[in-house]
Amino acid sequence: MTTDYDAPHTALGDGDTRTGEARRHRAGQQGTMKVPSGTLLTRDLLDEDELAAAEAFDLPGADLSSEEVSVQILAAQADEFTCASCFLVRHRSQIALERDGQLYCSDCEG
């Protein structure tokens, strides 16, 4: 049997042919799920008190918004190449493949 998930949903009383007992049984099961015994659920692993404490805890020096970062950019050296796959700058000894003028490192072509 196929189900049209795009069709509008109707309320239980609108054209429902199930008996009142079946509707009550379904309403009682709504929102529950059976899981095997001993299975840990995410809600069992989370401790709300620990989460609240962790959010309120600030690490010293963690706010770096007022810091200015200066980095010196160097041009590619004669013994370096940029991999055409991962775009990392590598030493020429790590060239594994040259295809159509593009160089590939040993990690990408491994």
Secondary structure as GFF3:
##gff-version 3
##sequence-region A 1 110
A	DSSP	alpha_helix	20	29	.	.	.	ID=ss1
A	DSSP	alpha_helix	42	45	.	.	.	ID=ss2
A	DSSP	alpha_helix	48	56	.	.	.	ID=ss3
A	DSSP	beta_strand	80	82	.	.	.	ID=ss4
A	DSSP	beta_strand	89	91	.	.	.	ID=ss5
A	DSSP	three_ten_helix	92	94	.	.	.	ID=ss6
A	DSSP	beta_strand	95	99	.	.	.	ID=ss7
A	DSSP	beta_strand	102	105	.	.	.	ID=ss8
A	DSSP	alpha_helix	106	109	.	.	.	ID=ss9
###
